[in-house]
Amino acid sequence: MIWPLAAGIARLLPAEAAHRAAVLALKTGLRPLASPPALPVSILGQDFANPLGLAAGFDKDGEAMAGELAIGFGHLEVGTITPLAQPGNPRPRVFRLPASQAVINRYGFNSSGIDRVRPRIAAFRAARPAAALGINIGANKDSRDRIADYRAGAAAFAGLASWLTINISSPNTPGLRDLQEAASARAILQGVQAAIAEQGGSCPVLVKLAPDMQPAAMLATIDACMEEGCAGFVLTNSTLSRPSSLRGSALHQAGGLSGKPLAGLAAEQLALAASHLNGATCLFGVGGIASPADAYARLLLGANLLQLYTALALTGPQLPGRILEGLARMMAEDGVARPDELTGQFSDAVAALRHSEDLWHRC
C-alpha cells in the first residue's frame, strides 16, 4: 500500500517538483522491490532481460540508474545530454492533465552538460558493465553548429553507451525539429558516425523522431538514416498536436504532449515505419504506453523494445513490474514463448490494440 500512497502524495506536488522527487527517491534507494519475469530480447548486439525500458527525459543527468533498473526496467535511456550545461526553459514548464492521463512539458533540454554527466556514466558502467544503457544526445539551444554538438555527444559517450540516440525531435528547442528533414538527418548521422570512428570503437546509433511528421517525410528521413548506417529508430517523441478529447486546465500550454492521448499517433507511426523497414533494423516503441495491453500492441506492430516515462510519473514505481507481469500472462495465453515472436505480427494499429485488449481481458 505504501507505493500507491506515495504516488498520491507526489501528485500533490507541482509537476516538476514531483519529477525531481521521483528521481531522488530512486537515487537514494526509496523504491519497491521488483522481481519481473524473464522476457529476454536480443537486439543491437546486446541481451536485454526484458523489452521494457525507461525513456529519455526522466533521468536527464543519469542520477538514478541503479534504482531504475531495480524497479524492473530491462534498459534505460539517459538524457537528453547537451555538450554544455544549460537550464532549459523558464518555469513552470511541466503541466499535468490527470483527466486525460497526460502531461505537457517544455523543459527544453535542461542538462548538466557532458563534463558533469560523463563521469557519472563512466562510474556506473564500471560497476554495471552489462547494463543496457542508451545515451540520448542533443544540441544546445544557442549552438551555432548543431552538427558539432551531436559529434561532441557521440565522442563523449560512444565508449560507454550500449547505443546512442540522436534526439532531433524535441518540440521544445527552437528549430530542432527542422533537423528531421532527410538531408539534415543524414549530415548529423555522418558527423556522429565519424566521431565514433575517431574514438576507435563502435556503437549503434539510433534516431528519435516526432509523431507529427508527415508519412512521406518520415519515410524519406528513415531511408536517409538507413543509408548512413543507422541502427534503428525511437518512435516517437511527444506531440505538438492537441486532440479534441484532451481535458484539463493546462491543455493550451505550449510544449510536447505525452501520455495516453499520444498512444494512437505513436502506434500509427511505429506501424508505418515497421511496414516500410520490414524487420531491417531495431525499433523502439514509445509514447502513451501505460498497460500490458499497450505494450503488447506495440510489440505486435513491430517494436523490438519498448519505453515509457509519463505513465511512470503519473502512477508510480510499481508500474514496470505490473506491465511485465501482464506481458508474461498475455504471452502465455497467446502461446508465445519470447517477445520477439510477437514482433510485426500486425500492421494496423487499431487491430493490434483491439487484439491486445481482448487478450488482456482473458488473462
N, C-alpha and C positions, 0 to 999 in steps of 0.2 A: 504493500500500500504506500510505502514511502515515496516511490518514484512518481506515481500519478499526483501525489500531494505536492511534491517538489515542482513538477511541471505546472501545476495550478498556481503555485506561488510565483514562479517565474513569469507567468502571464500577467501578473500584477505590475511587473516592472516595465519601464519603457522598452521598446523592442531591442534597441541596440544594447542597452544595459543587460537585458536578459541573454542576448547572444554572448556578450563578454563573460557573464557569469557561467554560462554553459561551458565555454572553453576553459575557464579557470577550474571548474569542478572536475572536468576530465583530466586536466593537467595535474591536479593535486590528488587524484585517486578517488574522488567522490563520485562513484558510479556503480551501477548494478553489475553483478557477476553474470557473464553470458557464457553459455555452452552451446553455441549454434550447431546444427547438424552439418556434417561434412558434405559439401556440394562442390567438389573440385572442378576447376576450369583451367585449361592450359591454353594460353594465348600470349602473344607478344614475347615469346621465348621465356615465359615465366609460369609457374604454377600458383594458382590462386586457391585459397581454402574454400571460397565461395564467390559467387558472382557479384555480390552486393558491396558497394563502396561508398565512401563519403566524398561528395562533390567538392570541388574547389569553391572557396568563398566562405566556408565555415571556419576553417583554421588557416587564416591567411598567412601567418608567420611561422607555422609549424611548431606551435607551443605545446600541443597535447596529443602527439601522435601515438604514443604508447596507450594512452587512455582510450583513444578512438578505436584502436584495434581490439582493445579489451572488451568493448561492448558488442563485438560480433562482426564488425566490418572485415571483409576479406581484402580490401585495399583502401588506400587513402589517396586523395589528390590535394596537395598543399598549394596555397596561393590564392589569388594571383600575386606573384612577386615581381616587383619592378626593380630596375637597376638601382635607382636612387630612392631613398626614403621619401614618402610623400603622405600627407594627411588625408587625402581623399576630399570628398565634397563636404560642405558645411552641414552641421547637424541642425535639426533632425533629418535623418536620411534613410530610416527604416520604418515601415508602417505595416502593421498587421491588419488583415481583413478577415477576422475569425469566422464570420458567417459564410465566407467563400473558401475557407481553408487556404488562404493565400497570404502572400507578403509582397509588398513593393519596396524595393531598395534602390538607392542611388549612391552607394558607397563611393564609387569612383576610384577603385584600385588603391585604397588606403593600404600602405605597405611599409614595413620597416626597412625594406631595401636589401639588396644582395649581401652587403657586408655584414649585416646583423643576422640575417636568416641562415646564411650558408653554414656557419659553424654549428648551429643547432641541428641542421640536417645532417651534417657530417658526423656529429656525435651519435645521433640516432642510427645512422647507417652502420656505424662501427658496432653498436650494440645489437642491432637487428639486421644483419646483412641480407637475410632472405625476405624481408618485408616487402610487400608490393606497394611501392610508393611512387606516385606520379608527382611531378612538379609542374605547376601551371605558371607560365611566364607571360609578362605583359610589358607594355611601353609606358614610360612616364607621360603624364598629361602634357607637360610643356616641352617634351622632347622635340628637337629639330631633326632627328634622324631615328625614326621608329624601327627601321630595319636593324640599325646598330643596337638598339635596345634589346631586340629579340636575340641577336647574336650574343650580347653580353649575358643574358639569362642562360642561353644554351651553354656557353663556355663555363659558366659558374656551376651548373648543376648536372651536366651530362654524365659526369663520372659518379654521381650519387643517386640519380633517379632511375627507377625502373622504366620510366618513359617520361618524355616532356610533352606538355600540351601547350600549343600556341593559342593564346586567347586573343582572337581578333573580333570577338562578337559581343563584348560587354556593351550595353547601351549607355553606359554612364561616363565614358570618356569621349569628349567631342571628337568626331572624325574617325574613331577607331573602327567602326563597322565598315567604313569605306575600304578598309584593308581586306575585306572578304571578297572583293572583286578578283577575278581569276588571276589577272596579271600581278596584282599586288600580293596576293597569297603566294603565288609562285616565287616572287622575289624574296619574300620573307623566308620561305622554306629553303631556298637556295642559301641564304645567309646563315640560317640555323644549321643546316647540314654542313656547311663549310666550317662553322665554329666547332662543331662536334669533331670533325675530321682533324682540325688543328690541335685538338686535345689528345689526339692519338687513340681515341676509343670509338665506341659506337653506342647509340641509344635510340630506341624507337621514338619517332616524333609523330604526334597526333595534332589535329586541328579542331578547335571548338568553334562551332558555327551557330548562328542565330536561327530561331524558329521563324523569323519574319522574312527570310529570303524567299524570293520567288523561285519556283521549282527549277526553271531553266538556268537561272543564275547559280543556284546552289549546285546543280549537277555540273555546270561548267567549272566551278571552283573545285569541286571534288575531283574532276578529271585532271585539272592542272596540278593539284596537290599530289595525286597519284603518280603523275609523270615525274615528279620531283622526289619520289621515294617515300611519300607519307605512309606511315604505318597504320593509320586509322583516323577515325573522326569521333568527336564527342558531340552527341546530338540530344539535347540542344541547350543553349543558354536561355536566359529569361527573355520575355517578350515585351515589346512596347505596345502591343495591342491591348484593348480593354473590352473583353466580351460583354455583351449586354446583360448577361446573368450576374455580373460582378456586383457584390453588395459590400457596403462599408463606407464610413465617413471619409476614408483616405483614398477612395477609388480614383480620384482625379490627381493624386500626387504624381509627379514625374518620377520615372525610374523603370526598372525592369520588374515585371510581374512574374512571380513564381508560385508554385503550389498547384492545387487541384485544377484551377482554370487553364493552366498551361498543358495539362496532360494530353488532351486530344491533339493539339497542334504539334507537340513534340513527338507524339507517336506517329502522326502522319508523315513528318519529315524523316523520321527513322525508317519507316516503311518504304518511302521513296528512295532513300539512299541505299537501303539494303537490296531492293529490287534492281537498282542500277548497277551495284557493285557485285551482286551475285556471289557473295562469300569471299571476295578477293582481298578483304582487309578487315581489321578489327573495328567494331562499332560499340561505343558506349551509349546505352540508352539512359537519358537524363531528362528530368522535367516532369514534375507532378506525380512522382512515384510515392505512394503512401500506404500501400497494402500489398498482400501477397498476390492478389489478382492483377494489380497494376504491374508488378514486377514480372509475373508470368507472361502477361501480354507482350511486354517489350522483348522478352526472350523469343517468343513466337514470331515477332515481327523482324527479327534479325540481329538483336543485340547479343553480343558475346559477354558483355559485362554491363552492370547497372550502377547508377549513382543516385543518391538523394541528399537533400540538405534541408529544404523548407519543412518537410514533414517531421524531421528530427527536431527542428526548432519549435514546432508547434505542439508536438506530442510527447517528447522526452526520450531519454536514452534507452528505454526498453524496446523501441521500435525496430532496430535492426534484428534483434533476436526473434521478435514476433513475425517479421516478414520472412526470415529464413526458415523458421519452423513451418510457416504456412506454405512456403515453396516446396519444402520436402513432402508435406502431406499431399499437395496437389500433384507433384511428380509421381508419387506412389499411386494415387488414384488414376492417373493418366498412363500408368505403366512405363514411366520414363526413369532411367537409371541415373543419367547425368544431365546437367543443364544444357550442355552443348547439343544434346539430342533434340532440344526444342528449337534451336536457332533457325529462324527463317521458315518455319512451317506455315506461316500465314503472310499474306501480302496486304491484307486490308485491315486497317487499324480498328475499325468498328467491330468487325467479325472477330478479331483476336481478343479484344476486350470482352465481348459477349461470351465467347468460349471460356475465357478465364474466369469470369464472374460466375457462370453456371457451374464450372468445375469447383470453384471455391465454396459455393453453396452446398455442394455434395460432400465436401470434406468434413 
